[in-house]
Amino acid sequence: MMMPFKRQALVEFSAVESADRCVSCGAKEPVYIAGQQAYFNYSTSKRITRPTNADNPNSGNKVLLLSIQNPLYPITTDVLYTVCNPIGSVLRIVIFKRNGIQAMVEFESVQCAQKAKAALNGADIYAGCCTLKIEYARPTRLNVIKNDNESWDYTKPYLVRRDRGKGRQRQAILGEHPSSYSDNGYGPPCPLLPLPGNSRYKLTSLDVPDMVSYPLPQSSSSYSGHAPSSVAMVSGLHPSKMNCTRIFNLFCLYGNIEKVKFMKSVPGTALVEMGDEYAVDRAITHLNSIKVFGKRLNVW
C-alpha cells in the first residue's frame, strides 16, 4: 500500500521469512530507486487493510467511472485495458474529457468490477502520476460505435479499428521532456510493477534474496543522446537464473514492454523491445552497470 505523502509504502509478504530476507538484503547493500535510497524496516502492522467500504454481491455496478489525476502520459483504451483486464474481464471502455480525463470501464460482472475497484482505487498507472480515482458509474452498460484510442468494444472486434501501430510511439501529453530533463537525470515518471492478478510476471519470495544490487545511477561515458530506437540490448545476464519474466520485471519499471527475446548466438544477451525510445533511455540510465545475481549488466 502506497503512502505518497509520507514517501513510504507497506509491503505484506506471504511469510515472515520473506520479510526477514528483504530487510536483511536492504541492510547489507543500499538499494536506490530513481536515485533515492530506499530503507527497509519492519512495520508495526501485522497485515495490510485497505480503507474501503465492504462490497457485497448486491451492491455496486459492473461499470466503473475512472478519474485520472495528474495525467502526464496519454491515457488510451490500450492503457486502461492493460491495467484493468488482468483483474477482471473487460468488455468495453469509453474515455472522455469532461472534468479532466475520465473513463468508464464495463466489466463482465459486478464481482469483477468490485475486485478492480478494490485493487486499483488510489493507484498510479505510472509512478507519481496518472492516479486512479474509481467510483461506480451510473450507466449499467456502455454503448461503443467504434474501436479506437478513446473507445473500444472487446466483444465486437469487427468495428472500425484504428492503426494500432501508431500507439507504439508514446508521447507525453505536455510534448517533449521538459527543459530540466537531461541524460544525467531520471526523466519522466516510470511505470509501476505489473498489476495484481497478473501472476505471470510476479516475483516470488524465492526471487528476492541477493537478486539485484542497484548502485546510484550515473551517466555512462559510453552513452550520450537519446536511444535511436525502442529496442534495448542487455548483456551480462546470468545464464541459468535470468529468464524473460525476470527481464520484464527489471525493465517494466521504465516503460511498456512489447517483446523480450534471448539471442541464441550470444549467450547471456537479450533484446528488449519497449514502448518508445524514451523508455529505453530510462532503462539505460537506471539499469546499466547494476548487478543482478552477482553479474554486472550492460544495457545499451
matplotlib code that plots the C-alpha trace (Angstrom):
import matplotlib.pyplot as plt

x = [0.0, 1.4, 1.6, 2.8, 2.5, 4.8, 7.0, 6.5, 4.9, 3.8, 4.6, 3.0, 4.8, 3.3, 5.7, 7.8, 10.9, 10.4, 10.2, 13.3, 15.2, 14.0, 15.1, 18.4, 19.2, 18.4, 20.7, 23.6, 23.7, 22.0, 19.1, 18.4, 15.1, 15.2, 18.3, 16.8, 18.0, 15.2, 15.2, 13.6, 12.3, 9.6, 6.2, 4.1, 1.1, 0.7, -1.2, -2.4, -6.0, -7.4, -9.6, -12.5, -16.2, -17.0, -18.5, -21.1, -22.7, -25.9, -24.1, -22.1, -22.3, -20.3, -19.4, -16.7, -16.0, -12.3, -10.9, -7.3, -5.5, -2.2, -2.2, 1.3, 1.1, -1.6, -4.5, -5.8, -8.0, -4.9, -3.5, -6.7, -7.3, -3.7, -4.4, -7.9, -8.2, -5.7, -8.0, -11.4, -12.6, -13.2, -16.0, -16.0, -14.1, -15.1, -12.7, -14.0, -12.6, -15.2, -13.7, -10.1, -9.7, -12.2, -13.2, -15.9, -14.9, -17.5, -16.6, -18.1, -19.7, -20.3, -17.8, -15.1, -15.8, -15.6, -12.3, -10.9, -12.2, -10.6, -7.3, -6.8, -8.5, -5.8, -3.1, -0.8, -0.7, 2.8, 4.9, 3.9, 1.2, -1.9, -3.5, -6.8, -9.8, -12.5, -16.3, -19.3, -20.8, -24.5, -24.9, -25.1, -23.9, -21.7, -22.5, -19.5, -19.7, -16.0, -12.8, -10.0, -7.9, -11.0, -13.5, -13.4, -15.8, -13.9, -17.0, -17.1, -13.7, -15.3, -15.9, -13.7, -10.2, -7.5, -4.0, -2.6, 1.0, 0.7, 0.2, 3.8, 5.3, 4.0, 4.3, 3.8, 0.7, 2.9, 5.0, 8.8, 10.6, 10.8, 14.0, 15.1, 15.4, 18.9, 20.5, 22.1, 18.6, 15.8, 13.3, 9.5, 7.8, 8.4, 5.7, 4.8, 5.3, 2.8, -0.6, -2.2, -3.7, -1.1, 0.7, 2.8, 5.0, 5.0, 8.2, 8.1, 9.7, 12.5, 13.4, 14.1, 17.4, 20.6, 18.8, 19.5, 22.1, 21.3, 24.1, 23.4, 22.6, 25.2, 25.6, 27.5, 30.5, 29.7, 26.2, 25.1, 21.9, 18.6, 18.4, 18.0, 15.2, 12.8, 14.8, 17.4, 20.1, 21.2, 24.2, 25.9, 22.8, 23.2, 22.9, 20.7, 18.9, 17.7, 14.6, 12.1, 9.9, 12.8, 14.0, 10.4, 10.4, 13.6, 12.6, 8.9, 9.8, 10.9, 8.3, 5.9, 7.5, 6.5, 8.8, 11.7, 14.0, 17.2, 19.9, 20.9, 24.1, 25.3, 24.8, 23.7, 22.3, 18.7, 16.8, 14.0, 11.5, 9.9, 7.2, 9.4, 13.0, 12.5, 11.7, 15.0, 16.7, 15.3, 16.3, 19.8, 20.1, 18.9, 19.9, 23.3, 26.1, 23.8, 24.5, 21.8, 22.6, 26.2, 26.7, 27.0, 24.6, 25.5, 22.4, 22.5]
y = [0.0, 3.4, 6.3, 9.0, 11.9, 10.1, 8.8, 5.4, 2.1, -1.0, -4.4, -7.6, -10.9, -14.3, -15.3, -13.6, -15.3, -13.4, -10.1, -11.0, -11.6, -8.3, -6.3, -8.1, -7.6, -3.9, -3.5, -5.3, -3.2, 0.1, 0.0, 3.1, 3.8, 6.6, 8.0, 7.9, 5.4, 3.1, 2.0, -1.3, -1.8, -3.8, -2.3, -2.3, -3.5, -7.3, -7.1, -4.5, -3.5, -1.2, 1.8, 0.8, 0.0, -3.6, -4.5, -7.3, -9.0, -6.9, -3.5, -1.7, -1.8, -3.6, -0.2, 1.8, 5.5, 6.2, 9.7, 10.1, 12.7, 14.3, 12.7, 13.3, 10.5, 9.7, 7.6, 5.3, 2.2, 0.1, 1.5, 1.0, -2.4, -3.4, -2.1, -3.5, -6.7, -8.8, -8.2, -8.8, -9.4, -6.0, -5.8, -2.1, 1.1, 4.7, 7.7, 11.2, 14.7, 16.3, 17.1, 16.4, 12.9, 10.3, 6.9, 4.3, 0.6, -2.1, -5.4, -8.8, -8.9, -6.8, -9.0, -8.2, -4.5, -4.8, -6.5, -3.9, -1.0, -2.6, -3.3, -0.1, 2.8, 5.3, 3.5, 5.3, 3.9, 5.5, 6.4, 9.7, 10.5, 9.2, 8.4, 6.5, 7.6, 5.0, 5.1, 3.1, 4.7, 5.3, 3.5, -0.2, -0.7, 1.2, 1.9, 1.8, 2.6, 2.4, 0.9, 3.4, 5.2, 6.6, 3.8, 0.0, -2.8, -6.0, -8.1, -6.7, -6.9, -6.1, -2.4, 0.1, -0.3, 2.3, 1.7, 0.1, 0.6, 4.3, 3.7, 2.4, 5.9, 7.1, 10.8, 12.8, 14.9, 18.0, 17.3, 16.6, 16.2, 19.5, 21.5, 20.3, 16.8, 15.7, 12.4, 12.6, 12.9, 10.4, 11.6, 11.3, 9.1, 5.4, 2.7, 0.7, -3.1, -5.3, -5.1, -7.6, -10.5, -10.9, -13.8, -14.4, -11.5, -11.8, -12.3, -15.0, -14.7, -17.0, -14.4, -11.7, -12.6, -11.4, -10.8, -7.2, -4.8, -1.2, 1.3, 5.0, 5.7, 7.6, 8.8, 6.3, 7.7, 5.3, 6.6, 10.0, 11.4, 9.6, 5.9, 5.6, 3.0, 1.5, -1.7, -2.2, -4.8, -6.2, -8.5, -10.0, -12.0, -14.9, -18.0, -20.1, -17.7, -15.0, -15.5, -13.4, -12.9, -11.5, -9.3, -8.0, -7.3, -5.2, -3.2, -2.7, 0.0, 2.3, 1.8, -0.6, -3.9, -5.2, -8.2, -9.9, -12.2, -14.1, -14.2, -17.8, -16.9, -14.7, -16.4, -14.1, -11.5, -10.4, -7.9, -5.9, -4.0, -1.1, 1.3, 4.1, 5.3, 7.4, 4.2, 2.8, 6.0, 5.5, 1.8, 2.5, 5.3, 3.1, -0.5, -0.1, -1.5, -2.8, -6.3, -9.0, -12.4, -11.2, -10.4, -6.8, -5.9, -3.9, -2.1, -0.1]
z = [0.0, -1.1, 1.3, -1.0, 1.4, 3.8, 1.0, 2.4, 1.4, 3.2, 1.6, 3.0, 2.3, 2.5, 5.2, 7.9, 6.5, 3.2, 5.1, 7.0, 3.8, 2.3, 5.4, 5.6, 1.9, 2.2, 5.2, 3.6, 0.4, -0.4, -2.8, -4.9, -6.7, -9.1, -7.4, -3.9, -1.3, -0.1, 3.6, 4.7, 8.2, 10.0, 10.3, 13.5, 11.3, 11.1, 7.8, 5.3, 5.4, 2.7, 3.8, 1.6, 2.1, 2.2, -1.2, -1.4, -4.4, -4.1, -4.3, -6.9, -10.7, -13.3, -14.9, -13.1, -13.5, -13.6, -13.0, -14.0, -11.9, -13.0, -16.5, -17.6, -20.2, -22.7, -21.5, -24.2, -24.4, -24.7, -21.4, -19.4, -20.8, -19.8, -16.3, -15.7, -17.7, -15.5, -12.6, -14.3, -17.8, -19.6, -22.1, -23.1, -22.5, -23.2, -22.5, -22.4, -21.4, -19.2, -15.8, -16.8, -18.2, -17.2, -18.5, -18.0, -18.0, -18.3, -16.7, -17.3, -13.9, -10.8, -8.9, -11.5, -11.1, -7.3, -7.4, -9.8, -7.7, -4.5, -6.3, -8.3, -6.5, -5.5, -7.5, -10.0, -13.6, -13.8, -10.8, -9.4, -12.0, -13.7, -10.3, -10.5, -8.5, -9.0, -8.4, -9.5, -12.6, -13.2, -16.5, -16.4, -20.0, -22.3, -26.0, -28.3, -32.0, -33.0, -31.8, -31.4, -28.8, -26.9, -27.1, -27.6, -27.6, -27.0, -27.8, -31.3, -33.0, -36.4, -35.5, -37.3, -35.9, -35.5, -36.7, -33.6, -34.8, -34.1, -30.4, -30.1, -30.2, -26.8, -26.4, -23.2, -23.1, -22.5, -25.5, -25.3, -22.0, -20.0, -20.2, -16.8, -18.2, -19.2, -19.9, -16.4, -14.8, -14.4, -17.0, -16.7, -14.1, -14.6, -14.8, -11.8, -11.5, -13.1, -11.6, -9.1, -10.8, -13.5, -11.9, -15.0, -14.0, -10.2, -8.3, -5.7, -2.3, -3.6, -6.2, -3.6, -1.8, -3.5, -6.8, -7.7, -6.4, -7.5, -7.4, -7.5, -11.2, -13.0, -16.6, -18.7, -20.6, -23.5, -23.8, -25.0, -26.6, -26.9, -27.9, -31.7, -31.4, -29.0, -28.7, -25.9, -25.8, -22.4, -21.9, -18.9, -17.9, -15.6, -17.9, -15.6, -13.4, -15.8, -18.0, -19.9, -16.8, -14.7, -17.5, -17.8, -14.0, -14.4, -17.5, -16.9, -14.3, -17.1, -19.8, -21.5, -22.6, -26.1, -26.5, -24.8, -26.9, -25.9, -28.5, -29.1, -30.9, -28.0, -24.6, -21.7, -24.1, -24.8, -26.8, -25.1, -27.3, -25.3, -25.9, -27.2, -27.3, -24.1, -22.2, -23.5, -22.3, -18.8, -18.8, -19.8, -17.2, -14.3, -15.3, -17.0, -14.7, -12.0, -10.5, -11.0, -9.4, -9.0, -12.7, -13.9, -16.7, -19.8, -21.3, -24.5]

ax = plt.figure().add_subplot(projection="3d")
ax.plot(x, y, z, "-o")
ax.set_aspect("equal")
plt.show()
